[in-house]
Amino acid sequence: LSSVLPSSVSASVDGTFSASVSGRVVALSRSGGTTTNRIVQYEVANVTVPSVAGSSGTFQSKYETSSGDCLAEDVSIPGVEVHAREFEYGPILRHSSIFAGEHTNLTLEVTTFNPIPSDGKVRLDFPRHEPKY
């Protein structure tokens, strides 16, 4: 997280809102307006999705008074599933020979968005039709 601003707040809440970031915590502060106990929806813009596919992990939410007293808290908000992206570059397949009947070496070149784990694998599936590799 870097610079984050609340991009919208539900119409049922008045007042002025501001945001601050400290590490992994975004604090949305409200000043002015009337006290509310309505359903409130906040949208935070400019959040960067994790760079690796998988679960984001659980989120936590806490509502506090201006002096820091906890009014409500949930420390186990389910995370989101981050999906793998397509290749950033490639894949490109190169043959050392393209002449019929010759043996060839194949080179697969690809740049991935997600790192290949130390116990991961790269898979190349050959076509089923002739010619046979």
PyRosetta script that sets phi, psi and omega in degrees:
from pyrosetta import init, pose_from_sequence

init()
pose = pose_from_sequence("LSSVLPSSVSASVDGTFSASVSGRVVALSRSGGTTTNRIVQYEVANVTVPSVAGSSGTFQSKYETSSGDCLAEDVSIPGVEVHAREFEYGPILRHSSIFAGEHTNLTLEVTTFNPIPSDGKVRLDFPRHEPKY")
pose.set_psi(1, 140.7)
pose.set_omega(1, 175.9)
pose.set_phi(2, -127.2)
pose.set_psi(2, -108.9)
pose.set_omega(2, 177.4)
pose.set_phi(3, -90.1)
pose.set_psi(3, 120.9)
pose.set_omega(3, -176.2)
pose.set_phi(4, -128.7)
pose.set_psi(4, 134.9)
pose.set_omega(4, 176.3)
pose.set_phi(5, -127.3)
pose.set_psi(5, 144.4)
pose.set_omega(5, 175.0)
pose.set_phi(6, -68.5)
pose.set_psi(6, 121.3)
pose.set_omega(6, -175.5)
pose.set_phi(7, -89.5)
pose.set_psi(7, -21.4)
pose.set_omega(7, 174.1)
pose.set_phi(8, -159.0)
pose.set_psi(8, 149.3)
pose.set_omega(8, 176.9)
pose.set_phi(9, -132.4)
pose.set_psi(9, 142.4)
pose.set_omega(9, -177.1)
pose.set_phi(10, -55.6)
pose.set_psi(10, 146.7)
pose.set_omega(10, -174.4)
pose.set_phi(11, -64.1)
pose.set_psi(11, -13.6)
pose.set_omega(11, -177.2)
pose.set_phi(12, -79.9)
pose.set_psi(12, -3.3)
pose.set_omega(12, -177.9)
pose.set_phi(13, -118.7)
pose.set_psi(13, 128.9)
pose.set_omega(13, 178.0)
pose.set_phi(14, -103.6)
pose.set_psi(14, -178.1)
pose.set_omega(14, -179.0)
pose.set_phi(15, 104.2)
pose.set_psi(15, -175.6)
pose.set_omega(15, -179.8)
pose.set_phi(16, -111.9)
pose.set_psi(16, 137.6)
pose.set_omega(16, -178.4)
pose.set_phi(17, -118.0)
pose.set_psi(17, 144.8)
pose.set_omega(17, 174.5)
pose.set_phi(18, -140.9)
pose.set_psi(18, 161.8)
pose.set_omega(18, -178.7)
pose.set_phi(19, -129.7)
pose.set_psi(19, 147.7)
pose.set_omega(19, 172.9)
pose.set_phi(20, -136.4)
pose.set_psi(20, 154.3)
pose.set_omega(20, -177.9)
pose.set_phi(21, -123.8)
pose.set_psi(21, 134.4)
pose.set_omega(21, 173.9)
pose.set_phi(22, -140.0)
pose.set_psi(22, 103.4)
pose.set_omega(22, -176.7)
pose.set_phi(23, 65.1)
pose.set_psi(23, -119.9)
pose.set_omega(23, -179.4)
pose.set_phi(24, -96.8)
pose.set_psi(24, 8.1)
pose.set_omega(24, -174.5)
pose.set_phi(25, -108.4)
pose.set_psi(25, 127.4)
pose.set_omega(25, 172.7)
pose.set_phi(26, -105.6)
pose.set_psi(26, 122.6)
pose.set_omega(26, 177.8)
pose.set_phi(27, -106.8)
pose.set_psi(27, 119.8)
pose.set_omega(27, 176.0)
pose.set_phi(28, -100.1)
pose.set_psi(28, 116.9)
pose.set_omega(28, -177.3)
pose.set_phi(29, -107.1)
pose.set_psi(29, 141.3)
pose.set_omega(29, 179.6)
pose.set_phi(30, -118.2)
pose.set_psi(30, 137.6)
pose.set_omega(30, 174.2)
pose.set_phi(31, -134.2)
pose.set_psi(31, 143.2)
pose.set_omega(31, -179.4)
pose.set_phi(32, 76.0)
pose.set_psi(32, -178.1)
pose.set_omega(32, -179.0)
pose.set_phi(33, 84.1)
pose.set_psi(33, -177.0)
pose.set_omega(33, -178.3)
pose.set_phi(34, -104.7)
pose.set_psi(34, 155.4)
pose.set_omega(34, 177.4)
pose.set_phi(35, -63.0)
pose.set_psi(35, 138.8)
pose.set_omega(35, -178.3)
pose.set_phi(36, -136.1)
pose.set_psi(36, 149.2)
pose.set_omega(36, 173.3)
pose.set_phi(37, -128.1)
pose.set_psi(37, 26.6)
pose.set_omega(37, -179.8)
pose.set_phi(38, -84.1)
pose.set_psi(38, 169.5)
pose.set_omega(38, 172.8)
pose.set_phi(39, -68.2)
pose.set_psi(39, 127.2)
pose.set_omega(39, -176.4)
pose.set_phi(40, -120.8)
pose.set_psi(40, 136.3)
pose.set_omega(40, 177.5)
pose.set_phi(41, -122.2)
pose.set_psi(41, 126.5)
pose.set_omega(41, 177.8)
pose.set_phi(42, -113.0)
pose.set_psi(42, 141.5)
pose.set_omega(42, 173.8)
pose.set_phi(43, -121.3)
pose.set_psi(43, 126.7)
pose.set_omega(43, -179.8)
pose.set_phi(44, -107.9)
pose.set_psi(44, 123.7)
pose.set_omega(44, -177.9)
pose.set_phi(45, -93.8)
pose.set_psi(45, 163.2)
pose.set_omega(45, 176.0)
pose.set_phi(46, 65.7)
pose.set_psi(46, 35.2)
pose.set_omega(46, 175.6)
pose.set_phi(47, -91.8)
pose.set_psi(47, 128.8)
pose.set_omega(47, -179.8)
pose.set_phi(48, -87.9)
pose.set_psi(48, 127.4)
pose.set_omega(48, 177.7)
pose.set_phi(49, -70.3)
pose.set_psi(49, 143.3)
pose.set_omega(49, 177.6)
pose.set_phi(50, -52.4)
pose.set_psi(50, 148.0)
pose.set_omega(50, -174.6)
pose.set_phi(51, -81.8)
pose.set_psi(51, -6.6)
pose.set_omega(51, -179.6)
pose.set_phi(52, -120.0)
pose.set_psi(52, 137.9)
pose.set_omega(52, 179.0)
pose.set_phi(53, -64.3)
pose.set_psi(53, 151.5)
pose.set_omega(53, 179.4)
pose.set_phi(54, 132.9)
pose.set_psi(54, -170.4)
pose.set_omega(54, -179.5)
pose.set_phi(55, -76.5)
pose.set_psi(55, 140.1)
pose.set_omega(55, 178.0)
pose.set_phi(56, -72.8)
pose.set_psi(56, -18.5)
pose.set_omega(56, -172.4)
pose.set_phi(57, 93.0)
pose.set_psi(57, 169.7)
pose.set_omega(57, -176.3)
pose.set_phi(58, -78.8)
pose.set_psi(58, 150.6)
pose.set_omega(58, 176.3)
pose.set_phi(59, -101.1)
pose.set_psi(59, 163.5)
pose.set_omega(59, 175.4)
pose.set_phi(60, -131.2)
pose.set_psi(60, 144.3)
pose.set_omega(60, 177.7)
pose.set_phi(61, -133.7)
pose.set_psi(61, 139.1)
pose.set_omega(61, -179.3)
pose.set_phi(62, -142.2)
pose.set_psi(62, 132.3)
pose.set_omega(62, 175.1)
pose.set_phi(63, -107.7)
pose.set_psi(63, 126.9)
pose.set_omega(63, -173.7)
pose.set_phi(64, -128.9)
pose.set_psi(64, 159.7)
pose.set_omega(64, 169.4)
pose.set_phi(65, -77.3)
pose.set_psi(65, 170.5)
pose.set_omega(65, 179.0)
pose.set_phi(66, -63.5)
pose.set_psi(66, -20.5)
pose.set_omega(66, 177.9)
pose.set_phi(67, -91.9)
pose.set_psi(67, 1.8)
pose.set_omega(67, 175.6)
pose.set_phi(68, 94.9)
pose.set_psi(68, 4.4)
pose.set_omega(68, 177.6)
pose.set_phi(69, -74.3)
pose.set_psi(69, 134.7)
pose.set_omega(69, -177.0)
pose.set_phi(70, -76.9)
pose.set_psi(70, 127.0)
pose.set_omega(70, 176.1)
pose.set_phi(71, -98.9)
pose.set_psi(71, -36.6)
pose.set_omega(71, 178.2)
pose.set_phi(72, -159.2)
pose.set_psi(72, 149.3)
pose.set_omega(72, -176.4)
pose.set_phi(73, -151.7)
pose.set_psi(73, 141.7)
pose.set_omega(73, 172.3)
pose.set_phi(74, -137.8)
pose.set_psi(74, 115.7)
pose.set_omega(74, -176.4)
pose.set_phi(75, -100.7)
pose.set_psi(75, 7.9)
pose.set_omega(75, -178.0)
pose.set_phi(76, -136.4)
pose.set_psi(76, 52.9)
pose.set_omega(76, 175.8)
pose.set_phi(77, -78.3)
pose.set_psi(77, 123.2)
pose.set_omega(77, -176.5)
pose.set_phi(78, -55.3)
pose.set_psi(78, 139.8)
pose.set_omega(78, 178.4)
pose.set_phi(79, -76.2)
pose.set_psi(79, -178.1)
pose.set_omega(79, 177.7)
pose.set_phi(80, -108.9)
pose.set_psi(80, 151.1)
pose.set_omega(80, 177.3)
pose.set_phi(81, -89.2)
pose.set_psi(81, 117.8)
pose.set_omega(81, 179.1)
pose.set_phi(82, -90.0)
pose.set_psi(82, 125.6)
pose.set_omega(82, -176.5)
pose.set_phi(83, -92.2)
pose.set_psi(83, 148.0)
pose.set_omega(83, 177.4)
pose.set_phi(84, -67.7)
pose.set_psi(84, 145.3)
pose.set_omega(84, 177.1)
pose.set_phi(85, -92.5)
pose.set_psi(85, 165.0)
pose.set_omega(85, 173.1)
pose.set_phi(86, -66.5)
pose.set_psi(86, 177.8)
pose.set_omega(86, 179.4)
pose.set_phi(87, -65.9)
pose.set_psi(87, 143.4)
pose.set_omega(87, 175.9)
pose.set_phi(88, -72.5)
pose.set_psi(88, -37.4)
pose.set_omega(88, 179.6)
pose.set_phi(89, -142.5)
pose.set_psi(89, 132.7)
pose.set_omega(89, 176.7)
pose.set_phi(90, 89.0)
pose.set_psi(90, -158.8)
pose.set_omega(90, 1.4)
pose.set_phi(91, -77.0)
pose.set_psi(91, 148.9)
pose.set_omega(91, 176.6)
pose.set_phi(92, -120.8)
pose.set_psi(92, 132.9)
pose.set_omega(92, 179.5)
pose.set_phi(93, -112.7)
pose.set_psi(93, 125.4)
pose.set_omega(93, 179.4)
pose.set_phi(94, -116.9)
pose.set_psi(94, 140.1)
pose.set_omega(94, 176.7)
pose.set_phi(95, -107.0)
pose.set_psi(95, 144.0)
pose.set_omega(95, 174.3)
pose.set_phi(96, -78.5)
pose.set_psi(96, -21.4)
pose.set_omega(96, 176.2)
pose.set_phi(97, -145.4)
pose.set_psi(97, 142.9)
pose.set_omega(97, 177.7)
pose.set_phi(98, -118.9)
pose.set_psi(98, 16.6)
pose.set_omega(98, -178.6)
pose.set_phi(99, -90.1)
pose.set_psi(99, 137.7)
pose.set_omega(99, -177.2)
pose.set_phi(100, -55.0)
pose.set_psi(100, 134.5)
pose.set_omega(100, 174.5)
pose.set_phi(101, 82.7)
pose.set_psi(101, -10.9)
pose.set_omega(101, 179.8)
pose.set_phi(102, -83.8)
pose.set_psi(102, 152.2)
pose.set_omega(102, 171.9)
pose.set_phi(103, -80.5)
pose.set_psi(103, 145.2)
pose.set_omega(103, -176.3)
pose.set_phi(104, -136.1)
pose.set_psi(104, 160.9)
pose.set_omega(104, 170.1)
pose.set_phi(105, -105.5)
pose.set_psi(105, 138.1)
pose.set_omega(105, 178.4)
pose.set_phi(106, -107.7)
pose.set_psi(106, 137.8)
pose.set_omega(106, 174.8)
pose.set_phi(107, -119.8)
pose.set_psi(107, 124.4)
pose.set_omega(107, 177.5)
pose.set_phi(108, -104.4)
pose.set_psi(108, 122.3)
pose.set_omega(108, 179.6)
pose.set_phi(109, -118.5)
pose.set_psi(109, 128.5)
pose.set_omega(109, -177.7)
pose.set_phi(110, -155.0)
pose.set_psi(110, 145.4)
pose.set_omega(110, 171.3)
pose.set_phi(111, -116.5)
pose.set_psi(111, 123.6)
pose.set_omega(111, -177.3)
pose.set_phi(112, -98.4)
pose.set_psi(112, 153.6)
pose.set_omega(112, 171.4)
pose.set_phi(113, -77.4)
pose.set_psi(113, -41.0)
pose.set_omega(113, -179.3)
pose.set_phi(114, -95.6)
pose.set_psi(114, 141.3)
pose.set_omega(114, 178.0)
pose.set_phi(115, -66.0)
pose.set_psi(115, 149.9)
pose.set_omega(115, 175.0)
pose.set_phi(116, -84.5)
pose.set_psi(116, 119.3)
pose.set_omega(116, -177.2)
pose.set_phi(117, -60.3)
pose.set_psi(117, 156.4)
pose.set_omega(117, 180.0)
pose.set_phi(118, -61.0)
pose.set_psi(118, -25.0)
pose.set_omega(118, 177.0)
pose.set_phi(119, -108.1)
pose.set_psi(119, 16.9)
pose.set_omega(119, -179.1)
pose.set_phi(120, -85.5)
pose.set_psi(120, -176.9)
pose.set_omega(120, 178.3)
pose.set_phi(121, -147.6)
pose.set_psi(121, 155.3)
pose.set_omega(121, 173.8)
pose.set_phi(122, -108.0)
pose.set_psi(122, 131.9)
pose.set_omega(122, -175.0)
pose.set_phi(123, -120.7)
pose.set_psi(123, 135.2)
pose.set_omega(123, 175.9)
pose.set_phi(124, -124.4)
pose.set_psi(124, 113.9)
pose.set_omega(124, 179.2)
pose.set_phi(125, -94.7)
pose.set_psi(125, 125.0)
pose.set_omega(125, 179.5)
pose.set_phi(126, -83.3)
pose.set_psi(126, 151.1)
pose.set_omega(126, 178.4)
pose.set_phi(127, -66.1)
pose.set_psi(127, 153.7)
pose.set_omega(127, -178.3)
pose.set_phi(128, -82.3)
pose.set_psi(128, -21.9)
pose.set_omega(128, -176.1)
pose.set_phi(129, -83.3)
pose.set_psi(129, 169.9)
pose.set_omega(129, 175.8)
pose.set_phi(130, -64.5)
pose.set_psi(130, 150.8)
pose.set_omega(130, 1.2)
pose.set_phi(131, -80.3)
pose.set_psi(131, 155.1)
pose.set_omega(131, 179.4)
pose.set_phi(132, -84.7)
pose.set_psi(132, 141.0)
pose.set_omega(132, 178.9)
pose.set_phi(133, -100.7)
pose.dump_pdb("model.pdb")
